[in-house]
Amino acid sequence: NYCSDMTRTIFLGKASAEKKLAYEAVLNSQTKAVEILSDELIKNKLTDASLIDKTARTYIASKKYPSIPHSLGHGIGLEVHEKPWLSFNSEDKLQNGMVFSIEPGIYLPAGRQGLNDKFGIRIEDLFTIQKTQILHSWTDKRSELSHYIKNPEARSQTVSTINLDKAIPVDGLTKQLRKFGILDIDCYRSLGENQIRISLFPNISKEDLLKLTKCIDYLLDHRKK
């Protein structure tokens, strides 16, 4: 049996402006941590867990709140707390297949040495690194590309279908890719859509997907305008 973990903060009655600001800071810090994680997954084979912790921690500090008094997150599996550790001094690397929490928090006043707590806020969600995330994040960052399936929850886990801008004929792109030895990312059954389809089967490594996106990046960046 595998574990799960989640934290939500609720307010009894009407939340004060101070509490709303703190809640927004926690939520934004988590969002920024996820964004930097997506960026790093595109660039690197492995991502430093400490960098993700630093991102959320730095954001909260920039809003003049006390530093998070615990690690940003931890792995989830057969144990509720296990590797990888997302902390400022962690040496763990985040990679494909890992499941972990990202759980920033603000606690006022900071410290637990006999101080009366004012209030505390934590938002915790679980995240998993999948090969699909590499392509989805990459597609979102390229203005020439868009998702064929707009709803993220409806997208296939085995094939990613990506639309190209009409100014970039798919036939020309795939012809150039064949020169690199990349043979089969053509549109589905030649239905006429200006799109590419990329397989995400288990035997396809994250490293190969990164190489493919870099090849396409090169062609898009150096195409004749």
C-alpha positions in Angstrom: 0.0 0.0 0.0 1.3 3.4 -1.0 0.9 6.6 1.2 -0.4 10.0 0.3 -0.2 13.4 1.9 -2.1 16.7 1.6 -2.6 19.8 3.7 -5.3 22.5 3.3 -5.9 25.6 5.4 -9.4 26.7 6.1 -10.8 29.7 7.9 -13.6 29.6 10.4 -15.7 32.7 9.8 -14.3 35.5 7.6 -10.6 35.6 6.9 -8.9 38.8 7.8 -6.9 40.8 5.2 -3.7 39.8 7.0 -4.6 36.1 6.7 -5.5 36.4 3.0 -2.2 38.1 2.2 -0.3 35.3 4.0 -2.3 32.6 2.2 -1.6 34.2 -1.2 2.1 34.3 -0.3 2.1 30.6 0.5 0.2 29.7 -2.6 2.4 31.9 -4.8 5.6 30.4 -3.3 4.3 26.9 -4.2 3.5 28.0 -7.7 7.0 29.5 -8.2 8.6 26.3 -6.9 6.6 24.2 -9.5 7.5 26.6 -12.3 11.2 26.4 -11.6 10.9 22.6 -11.4 9.3 22.6 -14.8 12.0 24.8 -16.2 14.8 22.7 -14.8 13.2 19.4 -16.1 13.4 20.8 -19.6 17.1 21.9 -19.2 18.6 19.1 -17.1 18.5 15.4 -16.8 18.5 15.8 -13.0 17.2 18.6 -10.9 18.6 19.7 -7.5 15.9 19.3 -4.8 17.6 22.1 -2.8 16.9 24.6 -5.7 13.1 23.9 -5.4 13.2 24.5 -1.7 15.3 27.7 -2.1 12.8 29.1 -4.7 9.8 28.9 -2.3 11.8 29.9 0.8 13.2 33.0 -1.0 9.8 34.1 -2.2 8.3 33.9 1.3 11.2 35.8 2.7 10.8 38.5 0.0 7.3 39.1 1.4 8.8 39.8 4.9 7.5 36.6 6.5 9.6 34.2 8.6 11.5 31.5 6.8 9.7 28.1 6.4 10.6 26.2 9.6 10.7 22.8 7.9 11.8 21.4 4.6 9.7 22.3 1.5 8.8 18.7 0.8 9.6 15.0 0.9 9.2 11.8 -1.1 6.0 9.8 -0.7 5.9 6.0 -1.2 5.7 3.0 1.0 6.6 5.5 3.8 4.9 8.8 4.2 8.2 10.6 4.6 11.1 9.3 2.5 13.6 10.4 -0.1 13.9 12.6 -2.0 14.1 15.4 0.6 13.3 18.9 -0.7 15.3 21.0 1.8 18.0 23.8 1.6 20.8 21.3 2.4 19.5 18.3 0.4 21.8 16.6 -2.0 19.0 14.6 -3.6 18.3 14.9 -7.3 14.7 14.9 -8.7 14.2 12.7 -11.7 11.6 10.8 -13.7 9.1 8.7 -11.7 9.6 10.3 -8.3 6.6 11.4 -6.3 7.0 14.1 -3.6 5.3 16.9 -1.7 5.7 20.6 -2.1 4.4 22.2 1.1 5.4 25.7 1.9 4.0 27.4 5.0 3.9 30.6 7.0 3.6 30.4 10.8 3.2 33.5 13.0 4.9 34.1 15.3 7.9 32.0 14.1 9.3 29.6 16.6 7.8 27.2 19.1 9.5 28.1 22.4 6.5 29.0 24.5 5.2 31.6 22.1 1.5 31.9 21.5 0.7 31.1 17.9 -1.2 33.8 15.9 -2.0 31.7 13.0 -0.4 29.2 10.6 -0.9 28.5 6.9 0.3 25.5 4.9 -0.6 24.3 1.4 0.6 20.8 0.5 0.2 18.9 -2.7 1.8 15.9 -4.2 3.7 16.0 -7.5 5.2 13.4 -9.8 7.8 13.8 -12.5 6.6 12.2 -15.7 7.9 12.3 -19.2 4.7 14.0 -20.4 5.6 17.0 -18.2 8.7 17.6 -20.2 6.8 17.9 -23.5 3.9 19.9 -22.0 6.2 22.4 -20.4 8.3 22.7 -23.5 5.2 23.2 -25.7 3.9 25.9 -23.4 7.2 27.9 -23.7 7.4 27.9 -27.5 5.1 30.4 -29.2 5.2 28.4 -32.4 3.6 25.4 -30.6 0.3 24.6 -28.9 -1.4 21.6 -27.5 -3.9 19.7 -29.7 -5.7 18.6 -26.6 -6.3 21.8 -24.6 -7.5 20.1 -21.3 -4.4 18.8 -19.5 -6.5 16.0 -17.8 -7.6 14.7 -21.2 -4.2 14.3 -22.7 -2.8 10.9 -23.5 0.1 9.5 -21.3 1.5 7.6 -24.3 1.4 10.1 -27.2 1.7 13.8 -27.2 0.1 15.7 -30.1 1.4 19.2 -30.7 0.2 21.8 -33.2 2.6 23.9 -35.2 2.0 27.5 -36.2 0.7 27.6 -39.8 3.8 29.5 -40.8 5.8 26.3 -40.1 4.8 23.5 -42.5 5.2 20.2 -40.7 6.5 18.5 -43.8 9.5 20.8 -43.9 10.2 20.3 -40.2 10.0 16.5 -40.4 12.2 16.5 -43.5 14.9 18.4 -41.6 14.5 16.1 -38.6 15.1 13.0 -40.8 18.6 14.4 -41.5 19.2 14.0 -37.8 18.0 10.4 -37.9 14.6 11.2 -36.4 12.1 9.4 -38.6 8.6 9.2 -37.3 6.9 12.2 -35.6 4.5 12.9 -38.5 0.9 13.8 -38.0 -1.5 11.0 -37.4 -2.4 9.0 -40.5 -1.8 12.0 -42.7 -5.0 13.6 -41.7 -3.8 17.0 -42.8 -3.3 18.6 -39.4 -0.2 20.7 -39.1 1.1 18.8 -36.1 3.6 16.4 -34.8 3.0 13.4 -32.6 5.6 12.2 -30.1 5.5 8.7 -28.4 5.9 8.5 -24.6 6.0 4.7 -24.2 7.9 3.3 -21.2 11.0 2.3 -23.2 11.5 6.0 -24.4 13.9 7.7 -22.0 13.6 11.2 -20.7 17.1 11.8 -22.1 15.9 11.0 -25.6 12.9 13.3 -25.3 15.2 16.1 -24.2 17.4 15.5 -27.2 14.4 15.6 -29.5 13.1 18.9 -28.1 16.6 20.4 -28.5 16.7 19.3 -32.1 13.3 20.9 -32.8 14.4 24.0 -30.8 17.4 24.4 -33.1 15.3 24.1 -36.3 12.7 26.5 -35.0 15.3 29.0 -33.9 17.2 28.9 -37.2 14.4 28.6 -39.7 14.3 31.1 -42.5 11.8 33.8 -41.7 
